Amino acid sequence: MRSVFKNCLFALHHQSQINHITGDIHYVALGLPRKTTVLTIHDCVFLTRFSKWNFKYWLFKWLWYKWPMQSAAVVTVISEKTRKEVLRLTQADSSKIRVVPNFFDPRFVFTPKDFNAKCPRILQIGTKSNKNIARLAAALKGVPCELHIIGEVEKKDEVLLKKNKINYIVHAGLKFEDLKTQYELCDMVVFASTYEGFGLPILEASAVGRPLVTSSISPMNEIAGDAACKVNPYNVFDIRRGILKVIENTEYREQLISNAKHIREEYSIDRILARYIEIYKELPVS
């Protein structure tokens, strides 16, 4: 709790005409003027992590969500899925919630690459339990490929990767340029996550021009649209089906890349910034 008070005090002494909280320190809104504060909520993972019988559930519900939302003039969420989740879990005032999606870093640029169908280089972003590495390992069993994983892999997932004889390489602690390079070097991206507030790798894969396999659940389903091969993230056989379809069907693969053009346009930094500027203009700035 010491860091909570420290961060609130820092925010109070460094406030500006408009205060926009974009990280997971939602609680600093409690020390800022309500009429000029905007709060962005990325997901409700803190509330899905604990049961209602756990004290931490109620701590997060009030200190990270309900009170900060009451202390902000406008609350933005990054997807319709997050909006529904916030309303369901916090019973917040729906009139102050706006959906403004994420944008991709403009340093990700379209970089064509010849696809290696014999042994594709597959990129997996993230290693937390929701990133679904266990099922991905099972889905890739017997598929000639080189799996590159971004993030520290848990011991239990390492065991499964080795058990399924997956040829994998782990990249941890990457700087931005190194991450960008991994996208450019890969042949395809697999992002079969079981839970996301948004799903930024969808935008990044689309921006670079890599065929994508992602989950057929919200919000990935809506964000990817027709620019990805959709799979059931809870079904190993369906994940495998999607991966093999991208590897084996050249025409389908190229169509996915072509379809991603609308993502590069819709989620550009200029377009998203314009939406935030419109919100800022509503605030009574002196």
C-alpha positions as CSV (number, residue, x, y, z in Angstrom):
1,M,0.0,0.0,0.0
2,R,3.0,2.3,0.5
3,S,3.4,2.5,-3.3
4,V,-0.3,3.4,-3.7
5,F,0.1,6.5,-1.5
6,K,3.4,7.4,-3.1
7,N,2.0,7.3,-6.6
8,C,-1.1,9.2,-5.6
9,L,1.0,11.9,-4.0
10,F,3.2,12.1,-7.1
11,A,0.2,12.4,-9.4
12,L,-1.2,15.2,-7.2
13,H,2.0,17.2,-7.3
14,H,2.5,16.7,-11.1
15,Q,-1.1,17.2,-12.4
16,S,-1.7,19.2,-15.5
17,Q,-4.6,20.8,-17.3
18,I,-5.7,17.3,-18.4
19,N,-4.7,14.2,-16.6
20,H,-4.9,11.0,-18.5
21,I,-4.2,7.7,-16.6
22,T,-3.2,5.0,-19.1
23,G,-1.4,2.5,-16.9
24,D,-2.7,0.1,-14.3
25,I,-2.3,2.6,-11.5
26,H,-6.0,3.6,-11.8
27,Y,-6.1,4.6,-8.1
28,V,-4.1,7.8,-8.7
29,A,-7.4,9.3,-10.0
30,L,-8.5,9.6,-6.4
31,G,-6.1,12.5,-5.9
32,L,-6.8,14.3,-9.2
33,P,-9.6,16.8,-10.2
34,R,-12.5,14.8,-11.5
35,K,-13.6,17.2,-14.2
36,T,-10.2,17.1,-16.0
37,T,-9.3,13.4,-15.5
38,V,-9.5,10.6,-18.1
39,L,-9.0,7.0,-17.1
40,T,-8.2,4.3,-19.5
41,I,-8.9,0.7,-18.5
42,H,-7.3,-2.1,-20.5
43,D,-8.9,-5.1,-18.9
44,C,-10.4,-6.5,-15.7
45,V,-7.8,-9.1,-15.2
46,F,-7.4,-8.2,-11.5
47,L,-11.1,-9.1,-10.9
48,T,-10.9,-12.3,-12.9
49,R,-7.8,-13.5,-11.0
50,F,-9.5,-13.8,-7.6
51,S,-12.7,-15.2,-6.2
52,K,-15.2,-13.0,-4.4
53,W,-14.2,-14.8,-1.2
54,N,-10.7,-13.3,-1.5
55,F,-9.9,-10.0,0.2
56,K,-7.8,-9.0,-2.9
57,Y,-10.9,-9.2,-5.1
58,W,-12.6,-6.4,-3.1
59,L,-9.4,-4.4,-2.8
60,F,-8.9,-4.3,-6.5
61,K,-12.6,-3.8,-7.2
62,W,-12.8,-0.6,-5.2
63,L,-9.3,0.8,-5.3
64,W,-8.5,-0.1,-9.0
65,Y,-12.0,0.2,-10.5
66,K,-15.1,1.6,-8.8
67,W,-13.5,4.6,-6.9
68,P,-11.1,5.6,-9.7
69,M,-14.0,5.4,-12.3
70,Q,-16.1,7.6,-10.0
71,S,-13.2,10.0,-9.8
72,A,-12.8,10.5,-13.6
73,A,-14.8,12.6,-16.0
74,V,-14.4,10.1,-18.8
75,V,-13.4,6.4,-18.7
76,T,-12.1,4.9,-21.9
77,V,-11.8,1.1,-22.6
78,I,-9.8,-0.5,-25.4
79,S,-12.5,-2.9,-26.7
80,E,-16.2,-3.6,-26.5
81,K,-15.4,-6.7,-24.7
82,T,-13.7,-4.7,-21.9
83,R,-16.6,-2.3,-21.8
84,K,-19.1,-5.1,-21.2
85,E,-16.7,-6.7,-18.6
86,V,-16.3,-3.5,-16.7
87,L,-20.0,-2.9,-16.6
88,R,-20.7,-6.4,-15.5
89,L,-18.1,-6.5,-12.8
90,T,-18.3,-3.0,-11.4
91,Q,-21.9,-1.8,-12.2
92,A,-20.3,1.5,-13.3
93,D,-22.1,4.4,-14.9
94,S,-22.2,3.4,-18.6
95,S,-22.7,6.9,-19.8
96,K,-19.1,7.9,-19.0
97,I,-17.5,4.9,-20.7
98,R,-16.1,5.2,-24.3
99,V,-14.5,2.6,-26.4
100,V,-11.2,3.8,-27.9
101,P,-9.0,1.0,-29.2
102,N,-5.3,0.6,-29.0
103,F,-3.0,1.6,-31.9
104,F,0.1,-0.1,-33.2
105,D,3.5,1.5,-33.0
106,P,4.1,3.2,-36.3
107,R,7.6,1.8,-36.3
108,F,6.0,-1.5,-37.3
109,V,6.0,-1.2,-41.1
110,F,4.8,-3.6,-43.9
111,T,7.8,-5.9,-44.7
112,P,7.0,-8.6,-47.3
113,K,8.7,-12.0,-46.8
114,D,8.8,-15.2,-48.8
115,F,7.0,-17.8,-46.7
116,N,8.9,-20.9,-45.7
117,A,6.3,-23.6,-46.1
118,K,8.7,-26.5,-45.4
119,C,9.7,-25.3,-42.0
120,P,8.0,-22.0,-41.1
121,R,9.3,-19.8,-38.3
122,I,6.3,-19.3,-36.0
123,L,6.2,-16.4,-33.5
124,Q,4.4,-16.7,-30.2
125,I,4.0,-13.4,-28.2
126,G,3.7,-13.8,-24.4
127,T,4.1,-16.6,-21.9
128,K,1.5,-16.1,-19.2
129,S,-1.1,-18.8,-18.7
130,N,-3.7,-17.1,-20.9
131,K,-1.2,-17.1,-23.8
132,N,-1.9,-20.8,-24.2
133,I,1.6,-22.2,-24.7
134,A,0.6,-25.6,-23.4
135,R,-2.1,-26.2,-26.1
136,L,0.1,-24.6,-28.7
137,A,2.9,-27.1,-27.9
138,A,0.4,-30.0,-28.3
139,A,-1.0,-28.5,-31.5
140,L,2.5,-28.3,-33.1
141,K,3.5,-31.8,-32.3
142,G,4.9,-33.4,-35.5
143,V,4.6,-30.1,-37.5
144,P,8.0,-29.1,-39.0
145,C,8.6,-25.6,-37.7
146,E,10.7,-23.4,-35.6
147,L,8.8,-21.8,-32.7
148,H,10.1,-18.5,-31.3
149,I,8.6,-17.4,-28.0
150,I,8.7,-13.9,-26.6
151,G,9.0,-13.9,-22.8
152,E,10.2,-16.1,-20.0
153,V,8.7,-19.6,-20.4
154,E,7.4,-21.3,-17.2
155,K,8.9,-24.6,-16.2
156,K,5.7,-26.5,-16.8
157,D,5.4,-25.2,-20.4
158,E,9.1,-26.0,-21.0
159,V,8.3,-29.6,-20.0
160,L,5.4,-29.7,-22.5
161,L,7.4,-28.2,-25.3
162,K,10.1,-30.8,-24.9
163,K,7.6,-33.6,-24.4
164,N,6.0,-32.7,-27.8
165,K,9.5,-32.4,-29.3
166,I,9.0,-28.8,-30.4
167,N,12.0,-27.0,-31.8
168,Y,11.7,-23.7,-29.9
169,I,13.8,-20.6,-29.0
170,V,13.0,-18.2,-26.2
171,H,13.6,-14.5,-26.4
172,A,13.2,-12.6,-23.1
173,G,13.8,-9.0,-22.2
174,L,13.8,-7.7,-25.8
175,K,14.0,-4.1,-26.6
176,F,11.6,-2.7,-29.1
177,E,13.9,-3.0,-32.1
178,D,14.6,-6.6,-31.3
179,L,10.9,-7.4,-31.0
180,K,10.2,-5.7,-34.3
181,T,13.0,-7.8,-35.9
182,Q,11.3,-11.0,-34.6
183,Y,8.1,-10.0,-36.3
184,E,10.0,-9.4,-39.5
185,L,11.9,-12.6,-39.4
186,C,8.9,-14.9,-38.7
187,D,6.7,-16.5,-41.3
188,M,3.5,-16.4,-39.3
189,V,2.2,-15.3,-35.9
190,V,0.1,-17.5,-33.6
191,F,-1.9,-15.7,-30.9
192,A,-4.4,-18.3,-29.6
193,S,-4.9,-16.5,-26.3
194,T,-7.7,-17.5,-23.9
195,Y,-8.1,-14.0,-22.4
196,E,-7.2,-10.5,-23.6
197,G,-8.5,-7.0,-23.0
198,F,-7.5,-6.2,-26.6
199,G,-4.7,-8.2,-28.3
200,L,-2.0,-5.9,-29.6
201,P,-0.1,-8.7,-31.4
202,I,-3.0,-8.8,-33.9
203,L,-2.2,-5.2,-34.9
204,E,1.6,-5.8,-34.9
205,A,1.4,-8.9,-37.1
206,S,-1.0,-7.1,-39.5
207,A,1.2,-4.0,-39.6
208,V,4.3,-6.1,-40.6
209,G,2.3,-8.2,-43.0
210,R,2.4,-11.7,-41.4
211,P,-0.4,-14.2,-41.6
212,L,-2.0,-14.6,-38.3
213,V,-3.8,-17.4,-36.4
214,T,-5.8,-16.1,-33.4
215,S,-8.7,-16.9,-31.1
216,S,-12.3,-17.0,-32.3
217,I,-13.4,-15.3,-29.0
218,S,-13.9,-11.7,-28.1
219,P,-12.1,-9.3,-28.5
220,M,-9.6,-11.0,-30.8
221,N,-12.5,-12.2,-33.1
222,E,-13.8,-8.6,-33.7
223,I,-10.4,-6.9,-34.0
224,A,-8.9,-9.4,-36.4
225,G,-12.0,-9.7,-38.6
226,D,-11.1,-11.4,-41.9
227,A,-7.4,-10.7,-41.4
228,A,-6.7,-13.9,-39.4
229,C,-7.4,-17.6,-39.3
230,K,-9.8,-18.0,-36.3
231,V,-9.4,-21.0,-34.0
232,N,-11.0,-22.3,-30.8
233,P,-8.2,-21.6,-28.2
234,Y,-9.4,-24.3,-26.0
235,N,-9.2,-27.0,-28.7
236,V,-5.8,-28.4,-29.5
237,F,-7.0,-29.9,-32.8
238,D,-8.6,-26.7,-34.0
239,I,-5.4,-24.7,-33.2
240,R,-3.5,-27.3,-35.2
241,R,-6.0,-27.1,-38.1
242,G,-5.6,-23.3,-38.3
243,I,-1.8,-23.4,-38.3
244,L,-1.7,-26.1,-41.0
245,K,-4.2,-24.2,-43.1
246,V,-2.0,-21.2,-43.1
247,I,1.1,-23.2,-43.8
248,E,-0.4,-25.4,-46.6
249,N,-2.7,-22.9,-48.4
250,T,-0.7,-20.3,-50.3
251,E,-3.8,-18.4,-51.7
252,Y,-5.5,-18.3,-48.3
253,R,-2.3,-17.1,-46.6
254,E,-1.9,-14.3,-49.1
255,Q,-5.5,-13.3,-48.7
256,L,-5.1,-12.9,-44.9
257,I,-2.2,-10.5,-45.5
258,S,-4.2,-8.6,-48.0
259,N,-7.2,-8.4,-45.7
260,A,-5.0,-6.9,-43.0
261,K,-4.8,-3.6,-44.8
262,H,-7.9,-2.3,-43.1
263,I,-6.3,-3.0,-39.7
264,R,-3.2,-1.0,-40.6
265,E,-5.6,1.9,-41.5
266,E,-8.2,1.6,-38.7
267,Y,-5.7,1.3,-35.9
268,S,-3.1,3.8,-37.0
269,I,-1.8,6.2,-34.3
270,D,-3.2,9.2,-36.1
271,R,-6.7,7.8,-36.2
272,I,-6.7,6.8,-32.5
273,L,-5.1,10.0,-31.4
274,A,-7.9,12.0,-33.1
275,R,-10.5,10.2,-31.1
276,Y,-8.7,11.0,-27.8
277,I,-8.4,14.7,-28.9
278,E,-12.1,14.8,-29.3
279,I,-12.5,13.6,-25.7
280,Y,-10.0,16.1,-24.4
281,K,-12.0,18.9,-26.0
282,E,-15.0,18.0,-24.0
283,L,-13.2,18.7,-20.7
284,P,-13.5,22.1,-19.0
285,V,-9.9,23.1,-19.4
286,S,-9.2,26.7,-18.2
